[in-house]
Amino acid sequence: MKKGEKRKQELLKIAYKMFLTKGYENTSVDEIIEEAGIAKGTYYYYFESKEQMLEEVIEMMIGQEAEVARQVLNSGMDVVQKILGIMAAFRPTQEETTIENALHQQENALMHNKVKKRLMAAAIPLLAEAAEEGNRQGIFCCDHVPERVKLLLIVGNELFDEENFTESDVAVFIDMAEKLLGAKAGSMDYIKGLIGQTRCKNGEKE
C-alpha cells in the first residue's frame, strides 16, 4: 500500500471510531483533524467534504463485511446456514447503527441509494455462490440464481432491520425463501432457531 493510501486509510479509521462514539452529526471535521494530528489542507487533499468521508467509511465497512461473508461462504457450514450467515454479515453491528442512521437523513438520500447499490453488488455474488452450491448438492433447484438471491436479500434486509418482526414474519420469510430457491417445504424451518440465536447475541428478547 502506498504511503498516501495508507494515510487515507488511517484517517478513515479515525473517523469510523469517532462516528461510532460521538455519532456522525456530532463529529466535526476539525475534531477529526485534531485527533489525526494533521493540517486542514491535508484532510481536504483526501476528502472533499465530511459527506464524502462518510461514504468512504461506509465503503470500508462494506469491505470488512464482505470479508466476513467470504469466510462464511468458505466455511464448513451447511448451505442454508451460509446463506443466512452471509446476509447477517452485511448488516451493521449495533454500534454501527450510529453511522448507518446518518444515511437516513434527507440530505444524504443520494448517498443512501449509492450505498445500497454497493451493498447489493458485494452481497449478491456471494449469496449466488452459496445458492449454486445448494443446487449442486440437490438442496435447491432453481435458475436465475443472482436474481433470486437479490430478492431474498431485499426482503430479508427490510424484514430483519425492524426490531419488531414477529414469528409469523419469520415463517413467511422461510416459506418465501424455500419457494425462491426451490427447496423442499419445511427444509429451512431451522432458520427460526438461527434467527433466535442472533437476536439473543444482539441482546434482543425471544
DOZA-787390 format. One record per residue (C-alpha): x, y, z; residue number from 0. Coordinates in pm, 1 decimal, m for minus. Layout:
N
<atom x="X" y="Y" z="Z" num="NUM"/>
...
//
This chain:
206
<atom x="0.0" y="0.0" z="0.0" num="0"/>
<atom x="135.9" y="341.9" z="m99.6" num="1"/>
<atom x="209.5" y="599.2" z="169.8" num="2"/>
<atom x="m75.0" y="828.8" z="60.1" num="3"/>
<atom x="m328.3" y="545.7" z="57.7" num="4"/>
<atom x="m206.3" y="431.2" z="398.3" num="5"/>
<atom x="m258.0" y="779.7" z="541.4" num="6"/>
<atom x="m607.9" y="793.2" z="392.5" num="7"/>
<atom x="m698.5" y="457.9" z="549.0" num="8"/>
<atom x="m569.9" y="582.3" z="884.9" num="9"/>
<atom x="m797.2" y="887.6" z="858.7" num="10"/>
<atom x="m1094.8" y="667.5" z="770.8" num="11"/>
<atom x="m1030.9" y="450.3" z="1076.5" num="12"/>
<atom x="m1011.9" y="757.8" z="1299.3" num="13"/>
<atom x="m1338.3" y="889.7" z="1153.3" num="14"/>
<atom x="m1501.2" y="546.8" z="1190.6" num="15"/>
<atom x="m1417.7" y="536.0" z="1562.7" num="16"/>
<atom x="m1536.6" y="892.4" z="1618.9" num="17"/>
<atom x="m1860.2" y="834.2" z="1425.5" num="18"/>
<atom x="m1921.2" y="530.0" z="1646.9" num="19"/>
<atom x="m1857.3" y="705.6" z="1975.8" num="20"/>
<atom x="m1996.9" y="1053.1" z="1904.6" num="21"/>
<atom x="m2224.1" y="995.2" z="1607.4" num="22"/>
<atom x="m2172.7" y="1132.6" z="1258.2" num="23"/>
<atom x="m2370.5" y="1453.4" z="1313.3" num="24"/>
<atom x="m2183.7" y="1531.4" z="1635.7" num="25"/>
<atom x="m1836.7" y="1484.6" z="1485.9" num="26"/>
<atom x="m1682.5" y="1784.4" z="1312.4" num="27"/>
<atom x="m1408.3" y="1789.8" z="1051.3" num="28"/>
<atom x="m1197.3" y="1998.4" z="1291.7" num="29"/>
<atom x="m1224.2" y="1725.7" z="1557.0" num="30"/>
<atom x="m1113.6" y="1460.0" z="1308.1" num="31"/>
<atom x="m820.6" y="1679.3" z="1205.2" num="32"/>
<atom x="m722.1" y="1736.4" z="1566.9" num="33"/>
<atom x="m744.0" y="1366.0" z="1650.6" num="34"/>
<atom x="m534.9" y="1277.3" z="1345.2" num="35"/>
<atom x="m278.3" y="1548.8" z="1414.2" num="36"/>
<atom x="m279.7" y="1679.7" z="1056.6" num="37"/>
<atom x="m326.5" y="2012.5" z="883.2" num="38"/>
<atom x="m666.8" y="2106.2" z="742.0" num="39"/>
<atom x="m517.0" y="2111.8" z="393.7" num="40"/>
<atom x="m408.1" y="1750.3" z="433.6" num="41"/>
<atom x="m764.0" y="1649.1" z="520.4" num="42"/>
<atom x="m906.6" y="1822.3" z="214.7" num="43"/>
<atom x="m639.7" y="1666.5" z="m2.8" num="44"/>
<atom x="m801.5" y="1328.3" z="66.2" num="45"/>
<atom x="m1167.5" y="1425.9" z="117.7" num="46"/>
<atom x="m1373.6" y="1699.8" z="m44.3" num="47"/>
<atom x="m1621.2" y="1702.2" z="245.5" num="48"/>
<atom x="m1733.6" y="1520.4" z="557.2" num="49"/>
<atom x="m2009.1" y="1361.3" z="348.0" num="50"/>
<atom x="m1750.2" y="1207.9" z="116.6" num="51"/>
<atom x="m1563.8" y="1079.5" z="419.9" num="52"/>
<atom x="m1885.2" y="917.4" z="548.5" num="53"/>
<atom x="m1934.4" y="749.3" z="212.8" num="54"/>
<atom x="m1581.2" y="610.3" z="220.8" num="55"/>
<atom x="m1616.4" y="499.5" z="583.8" num="56"/>
<atom x="m1923.9" y="301.7" z="481.4" num="57"/>
<atom x="m1734.9" y="162.8" z="182.0" num="58"/>
<atom x="m1468.6" y="44.9" z="428.0" num="59"/>
<atom x="m1739.8" y="m115.8" z="642.9" num="60"/>
<atom x="m1884.9" y="m296.6" z="339.1" num="61"/>
<atom x="m1538.3" y="m427.5" z="253.8" num="62"/>
<atom x="m1499.2" y="m565.3" z="605.6" num="63"/>
<atom x="m1847.7" y="m718.3" z="591.5" num="64"/>
<atom x="m1767.0" y="m879.6" z="256.1" num="65"/>
<atom x="m1457.7" y="m1040.3" z="408.2" num="66"/>
<atom x="m1665.9" y="m1187.8" z="690.0" num="67"/>
<atom x="m1924.0" y="m1308.7" z="436.6" num="68"/>
<atom x="m1649.0" y="m1470.7" z="227.1" num="69"/>
<atom x="m1527.6" y="m1656.4" z="537.7" num="70"/>
<atom x="m1882.2" y="m1782.2" z="594.6" num="71"/>
<atom x="m1904.4" y="m1896.8" z="232.0" num="72"/>
<atom x="m1576.8" y="m2089.8" z="262.3" num="73"/>
<atom x="m1666.4" y="m2243.4" z="598.6" num="74"/>
<atom x="m1795.1" y="m2591.3" z="672.4" num="75"/>
<atom x="m2148.3" y="m2467.3" z="744.5" num="76"/>
<atom x="m2435.7" y="m2619.6" z="553.4" num="77"/>
<atom x="m2574.1" y="m2420.2" z="262.7" num="78"/>
<atom x="m2875.7" y="m2272.1" z="440.6" num="79"/>
<atom x="m2657.9" y="m2154.2" z="728.9" num="80"/>
<atom x="m2417.9" y="m1999.9" z="478.0" num="81"/>
<atom x="m2696.1" y="m1801.1" z="311.4" num="82"/>
<atom x="m2826.6" y="m1672.4" z="643.6" num="83"/>
<atom x="m2471.4" y="m1603.5" z="763.9" num="84"/>
<atom x="m2383.9" y="m1406.7" z="450.8" num="85"/>
<atom x="m2698.7" y="m1197.7" z="485.3" num="86"/>
<atom x="m2619.3" y="m1135.0" z="851.6" num="87"/>
<atom x="m2260.5" y="m1036.2" z="767.7" num="88"/>
<atom x="m2384.2" y="m741.4" z="562.6" num="89"/>
<atom x="m2591.5" y="m596.9" z="845.5" num="90"/>
<atom x="m2425.7" y="m327.9" z="1059.2" num="91"/>
<atom x="m2344.8" y="m412.0" z="1419.4" num="92"/>
<atom x="m2545.4" y="m248.5" z="1694.6" num="93"/>
<atom x="m2261.7" y="1.3" z="1745.6" num="94"/>
<atom x="m2251.1" y="86.3" z="1374.4" num="95"/>
<atom x="m2615.2" y="196.5" z="1363.5" num="96"/>
<atom x="m2494.7" y="545.3" z="1462.4" num="97"/>
<atom x="m2318.7" y="557.6" z="1124.6" num="98"/>
<atom x="m2597.3" y="394.0" z="926.0" num="99"/>
<atom x="m2853.6" y="633.5" z="1073.9" num="100"/>
<atom x="m2671.2" y="923.1" z="909.4" num="101"/>
<atom x="m2768.1" y="777.0" z="571.3" num="102"/>
<atom x="m3135.1" y="815.9" z="656.5" num="103"/>
<atom x="m3100.8" y="1193.8" z="681.0" num="104"/>
<atom x="m3281.0" y="1363.7" z="393.8" num="105"/>
<atom x="m2965.3" y="1539.9" z="274.5" num="106"/>
<atom x="m2791.6" y="1203.0" z="237.1" num="107"/>
<atom x="m3063.5" y="1038.1" z="25.7" num="108"/>
<atom x="m2848.4" y="1014.5" z="m287.7" num="109"/>
<atom x="m2560.6" y="867.1" z="m90.4" num="110"/>
<atom x="m2800.2" y="618.8" z="72.4" num="111"/>
<atom x="m2908.8" y="489.8" z="m267.9" num="112"/>
<atom x="m2547.2" y="464.8" z="m382.3" num="113"/>
<atom x="m2451.6" y="268.3" z="m69.8" num="114"/>
<atom x="m2746.0" y="29.5" z="m116.2" num="115"/>
<atom x="m2631.5" y="m44.2" z="m471.4" num="116"/>
<atom x="m2275.3" y="m102.4" z="m349.9" num="117"/>
<atom x="m2401.5" y="m335.0" z="m78.2" num="118"/>
<atom x="m2602.5" y="m534.7" z="m329.1" num="119"/>
<atom x="m2304.0" y="m556.4" z="m561.6" num="120"/>
<atom x="m2092.1" y="m701.3" z="m281.7" num="121"/>
<atom x="m2350.5" y="m939.6" z="m134.2" num="122"/>
<atom x="m2528.2" y="m1088.9" z="m436.4" num="123"/>
<atom x="m2229.4" y="m1276.0" z="m588.7" num="124"/>
<atom x="m2150.9" y="m1438.7" z="m252.3" num="125"/>
<atom x="m2513.8" y="m1539.9" z="m195.6" num="126"/>
<atom x="m2530.3" y="m1671.6" z="m552.3" num="127"/>
<atom x="m2222.3" y="m1889.3" z="m490.5" num="128"/>
<atom x="m2388.4" y="m2037.6" z="m182.9" num="129"/>
<atom x="m2714.1" y="m2098.8" z="m372.2" num="130"/>
<atom x="m2528.4" y="m2264.9" z="m660.8" num="131"/>
<atom x="m2361.7" y="m2490.4" z="m406.0" num="132"/>
<atom x="m2710.9" y="m2581.5" z="m288.1" num="133"/>
<atom x="m2809.9" y="m2658.6" z="m647.3" num="134"/>
<atom x="m2510.8" y="m2892.0" z="m687.6" num="135"/>
<atom x="m2598.3" y="m3071.2" z="m365.5" num="136"/>
<atom x="m2963.5" y="m3112.1" z="m465.5" num="137"/>
<atom x="m3079.7" y="m2899.5" z="m171.2" num="138"/>
<atom x="m3206.6" y="m2627.3" z="m404.5" num="139"/>
<atom x="m3342.6" y="m2642.5" z="m756.7" num="140"/>
<atom x="m3354.3" y="m2300.5" z="m917.2" num="141"/>
<atom x="m3239.3" y="m2099.0" z="m1215.3" num="142"/>
<atom x="m3173.3" y="m1723.5" z="m1244.7" num="143"/>
<atom x="m2983.5" y="m1754.2" z="m917.5" num="144"/>
<atom x="m2849.4" y="m1394.9" z="m887.5" num="145"/>
<atom x="m3198.7" y="m1252.8" z="m936.0" num="146"/>
<atom x="m3347.3" y="m1490.6" z="m678.6" num="147"/>
<atom x="m3089.6" y="m1417.6" z="m409.5" num="148"/>
<atom x="m3129.5" y="m1044.4" z="m479.5" num="149"/>
<atom x="m3498.7" y="m1069.3" z="m391.8" num="150"/>
<atom x="m3413.2" y="m1274.7" z="m84.2" num="151"/>
<atom x="m3162.3" y="m1012.6" z="27.6" num="152"/>
<atom x="m3400.4" y="m720.6" z="m28.0" num="153"/>
<atom x="m3683.6" y="m882.5" z="167.7" num="154"/>
<atom x="m3451.2" y="m1009.8" z="440.8" num="155"/>
<atom x="m3292.7" y="m668.8" z="492.9" num="156"/>
<atom x="m3627.1" y="m493.2" z="509.6" num="157"/>
<atom x="m3769.9" y="m750.7" z="748.4" num="158"/>
<atom x="m3483.1" y="m801.8" z="990.0" num="159"/>
<atom x="m3378.8" y="m437.5" z="1007.2" num="160"/>
<atom x="m3700.4" y="m388.4" z="1200.8" num="161"/>
<atom x="m3669.9" y="m482.9" z="1566.6" num="162"/>
<atom x="m4036.4" y="m582.1" z="1597.7" num="163"/>
<atom x="m4059.9" y="m865.3" z="1343.0" num="164"/>
<atom x="m4283.0" y="m1149.1" z="1458.7" num="165"/>
<atom x="m4272.1" y="m1529.0" z="1444.0" num="166"/>
<atom x="m4526.3" y="m1506.9" z="1162.4" num="167"/>
<atom x="m4294.7" y="m1273.1" z="971.0" num="168"/>
<atom x="m4013.8" y="m1526.2" z="1005.2" num="169"/>
<atom x="m4242.4" y="m1813.8" z="897.6" num="170"/>
<atom x="m4346.9" y="m1626.4" z="581.8" num="171"/>
<atom x="m3982.9" y="m1536.1" z="506.2" num="172"/>
<atom x="m3882.1" y="m1903.1" z="534.7" num="173"/>
<atom x="m4168.7" y="m2011.3" z="311.1" num="174"/>
<atom x="m4070.7" y="m1747.4" z="54.7" num="175"/>
<atom x="m3702.2" y="m1849.3" z="71.3" num="176"/>
<atom x="m3787.2" y="m2216.7" z="15.0" num="177"/>
<atom x="m4000.9" y="m2134.4" z="m287.6" num="178"/>
<atom x="m3749.4" y="m1888.1" z="m432.8" num="179"/>
<atom x="m3463.4" y="m2137.1" z="m408.1" num="180"/>
<atom x="m3663.4" y="m2449.6" z="m495.2" num="181"/>
<atom x="m3606.3" y="m2613.8" z="m156.6" num="182"/>
<atom x="m3839.7" y="m2874.3" z="m9.7" num="183"/>
<atom x="m4115.3" y="m2734.3" z="209.6" num="184"/>
<atom x="m4002.0" y="m2729.2" z="570.9" num="185"/>
<atom x="m3636.5" y="m2789.2" z="486.7" num="186"/>
<atom x="m3539.3" y="m2438.2" z="600.7" num="187"/>
<atom x="m3752.5" y="m2429.7" z="914.9" num="188"/>
<atom x="m3449.2" y="m2438.3" z="1140.1" num="189"/>
<atom x="m3378.0" y="m2080.9" z="1031.0" num="190"/>
<atom x="m3619.2" y="m1989.3" z="1312.6" num="191"/>
<atom x="m3367.3" y="m2116.7" z="1564.7" num="192"/>
<atom x="m3074.9" y="m1943.6" z="1394.9" num="193"/>
<atom x="m3261.7" y="m1612.2" z="1394.2" num="194"/>
<atom x="m3342.6" y="m1663.8" z="1761.0" num="195"/>
<atom x="m2972.6" y="m1714.3" z="1838.8" num="196"/>
<atom x="m2886.5" y="m1395.6" z="1650.4" num="197"/>
<atom x="m3142.1" y="m1195.5" z="1846.0" num="198"/>
<atom x="m3000.0" y="m1327.6" z="2174.3" num="199"/>
<atom x="m2647.3" y="m1225.6" z="2072.8" num="200"/>
<atom x="m2775.4" y="m877.3" z="1995.1" num="201"/>
<atom x="m2945.4" y="m854.5" z="2330.9" num="202"/>
<atom x="m3297.6" y="m895.7" z="2196.7" num="203"/>
<atom x="m3565.9" y="m1095.6" z="2369.2" num="204"/>
<atom x="m3712.2" y="m1402.9" z="2206.3" num="205"/>
//
